[in-house]
Amino acid sequence: MDLSGKVAVVTGSGRGLGLAYAKALAAAGAAVVVNDVDADAAAAAVKEIETAGGRAVAEVAAAGTTETAGALVARAVEAFGRLDVMVTNAGVLRDRVLWKMTDEDFDTVVQVHLRGTFTCVRAAVERMREQGGGGRIIVAGSPAGQRGNFGQTNYAAAKAGIAAMVRTWAMELARAGITANAVIPVAATAMTRTIPAFAPHVEALEQHGTPLPDGLRKGEGFGTAEDVAPLITFLASDASAGITGQCIGIGGDKLALWSHPQEVSVAYADGGWSADAIAAAWPVSVGRVPETYGIPAPRI
Ligand SMILES: NC(=O)c1ccc[n+]([C@@H]2O[C@H](COP(=O)([O-])OP(=O)(O)OC[C@H]3O[C@@H](n4cnc5c(N)ncnc54)[C@H](O)[C@@H]3O)[C@@H](O)[C@H]2O)c1
């Protein structure tokens, strides 16, 4: 995949998945604005990309606000003359069950993920529409947003909102030739390494180079950040021109297309439904096979 001439912003790219994305985009020839709240991590990422022969600059700022979004787009234009790809990846967790979750836990996660995606994509799209010639919006969803997850009211809400925004943007941006897709990644990073079922395998990989077992790489679709990065490169490229409004899963050996919410069962009552009629119809019609919820427990 040749991305030479293209310019990308990747938020939260000082480490984890974002770092893998920034390195992969740069290795394919794109110039990259590395963003993180951690200045040392951002500087190290730029150094690593440059040492490998790529082009990158760091913009240290907290993704979330309109100011940061504007600064990221301005930096891309200032340093490299244009903007073709916006990857909104920055993220934090504040996991707690609902009854222990504070307003601050909720707002912090929504600010970085949901508002950060909205503000960065809005700023990027303003620039891309001015430039002409289309563009690529790549945002970060999560299995938690697709299904719900224990202890993640804030995160699941933000990620579900991101998937909903992508479907909306696919419609709004089509005429400008800008595609918008969500990546639903699963990978060993600071965010996931402590999940009990995964932790011993991640440790064995990192300390002894022991490959992750098939049950993880295929069964759970769980691998390294580098396993996810090729999807970002593909979505950033001209080869993905016709693909928009999709939630695409990737992790380990697995690539997947997530379904979009739709009615799976319907029933009709002439003149409308009464509560009693719903109660009678539920077990034999629309409620006969209820939908599942939550991420299934790992089977490894
Ligand atoms: N790791 C997974 O399995 C997984 C699964 C689903 C979704 N995701 C999503 O992928 C993205 C990256 O996750 P990760 O696992 O690499 O996490 P990570 O914690 O390893 O890395 C996140 C990076 O974002 C930076 N960051 C945090 N807040 C920021 C802000 N406001 N502005 C700029 N940078 C900020 C951090 O400093 C860090 O470098 C997140 O959006 C996450 O929700 C990850």
The ligand as a MOL file (V3000), in Angstrom:
LIG
                    3D

  0  0  0     0  0            999 V3000
M  V30 BEGIN CTAB
M  V30 COUNTS 44 48 0 0 0
M  V30 BEGIN ATOM
M  V30 1 N -6.8120 -2.3610 23.2320 0
M  V30 2 C -7.9730 -2.8520 22.8710 0
M  V30 3 O -8.1950 -4.0820 22.8600 0
M  V30 4 C -9.0950 -1.9380 22.4560 0
M  V30 5 C -10.3570 -2.5090 22.2380 0
M  V30 6 C -11.3860 -1.6940 21.8090 0
M  V30 7 C -11.1480 -0.3480 21.6010 0
M  V30 8 N -9.9250 0.1890 21.8410 0 CHG=1
M  V30 9 C -9.7520 1.6160 21.5950 0
M  V30 10 O -8.5640 1.8730 20.8690 0
M  V30 11 C -8.0160 3.1330 21.2660 0
M  V30 12 C -6.5790 2.9720 21.7220 0
M  V30 13 O -6.5410 2.1050 22.8390 0
M  V30 14 P -5.1820 1.4690 23.4190 0
M  V30 15 O -5.5550 0.0860 23.8440 0
M  V30 16 O -4.0650 1.6820 22.4820 0 CHG=-1
M  V30 17 O -5.0090 2.3630 24.7290 0
M  V30 18 P -3.6770 2.8250 25.4720 0
M  V30 19 O -4.1210 3.2210 26.8300 0
M  V30 20 O -2.6040 1.8020 25.3220 0
M  V30 21 O -3.2250 4.1280 24.6530 0
M  V30 22 C -4.0110 5.2940 24.6210 0
M  V30 23 C -3.1060 6.4950 24.3100 0
M  V30 24 O -3.9580 7.6630 24.2530 0
M  V30 25 C -3.3390 8.6880 25.0120 0
M  V30 26 N -4.3870 9.6060 25.4700 0
M  V30 27 C -5.2620 9.4400 26.4940 0
M  V30 28 N -6.0910 10.4990 26.5590 0
M  V30 29 C -5.7270 11.3400 25.5690 0
M  V30 30 C -6.2120 12.5860 25.1080 0
M  V30 31 N -7.2510 13.2190 25.6890 0
M  V30 32 N -5.6010 13.1750 24.0340 0
M  V30 33 C -4.5450 12.5880 23.4400 0
M  V30 34 N -4.0510 11.3910 23.8340 0
M  V30 35 C -4.6280 10.7870 24.8770 0
M  V30 36 C -2.6070 7.9840 26.1410 0
M  V30 37 O -1.6020 8.8020 26.7030 0
M  V30 38 C -2.0620 6.7490 25.3990 0
M  V30 39 O -0.8030 7.0270 24.7920 0
M  V30 40 C -8.9770 3.6770 22.3350 0
M  V30 41 O -9.9180 4.5360 21.7480 0
M  V30 42 C -9.6240 2.4410 22.8620 0
M  V30 43 O -10.8750 2.7130 23.4610 0
M  V30 44 C -8.8920 -0.5750 22.2750 0
M  V30 END ATOM
M  V30 BEGIN BOND
M  V30 1 1 1 2
M  V30 2 2 2 3
M  V30 3 1 2 4
M  V30 4 1 4 5
M  V30 5 2 4 44
M  V30 6 2 5 6
M  V30 7 1 6 7
M  V30 8 2 7 8
M  V30 9 1 8 9
M  V30 10 1 8 44
M  V30 11 1 9 10
M  V30 12 1 9 42
M  V30 13 1 10 11
M  V30 14 1 11 12
M  V30 15 1 11 40
M  V30 16 1 12 13
M  V30 17 1 13 14
M  V30 18 2 14 15
M  V30 19 1 14 16
M  V30 20 1 14 17
M  V30 21 1 17 18
M  V30 22 2 18 19
M  V30 23 1 18 20
M  V30 24 1 18 21
M  V30 25 1 21 22
M  V30 26 1 22 23
M  V30 27 1 23 24
M  V30 28 1 23 38
M  V30 29 1 24 25
M  V30 30 1 25 26
M  V30 31 1 25 36
M  V30 32 1 26 27
M  V30 33 1 26 35
M  V30 34 2 27 28
M  V30 35 1 28 29
M  V30 36 1 29 30
M  V30 37 2 29 35
M  V30 38 1 30 31
M  V30 39 2 30 32
M  V30 40 1 32 33
M  V30 41 2 33 34
M  V30 42 1 34 35
M  V30 43 1 36 37
M  V30 44 1 36 38
M  V30 45 1 38 39
M  V30 46 1 40 41
M  V30 47 1 40 42
M  V30 48 1 42 43
M  V30 END BOND
M  V30 END CTAB
M  END
